[in-house]
């Protein structure tokens, strides 16, 4: 529940951040980011009709996000460790990520 609250609270800011990275969101005639229905979203607890809350990049939103974030990672020379599976982030008391616990996909070691 906490994760869902956090995700929905941060969604508008994240959409604008993705747009600033160059994600090609679809646009309405007014120039606003196109929003479509997704899943079972409704208004007023099911009494107000279908909710249109999902910002979309045509029918390839996930693909566009993947390529936009990969491009940003390359821009900042990020290293990718595809041979590891991230299991947990190590955070200090200030909330900064100071490391992680990852499992090697080759031999299962941490």
Secondary structure, DSSP 8 states (H G I E B T S, - for coil): -HHHHHHHHHHHHHHHHHHHHT----B-TTS-B-EE--TT-BSGGGTS-B---EE--TT-HHHHHHHHHHHHHHHTT----TTEEEEEEEE-TTS-EEEEEEEETTT---
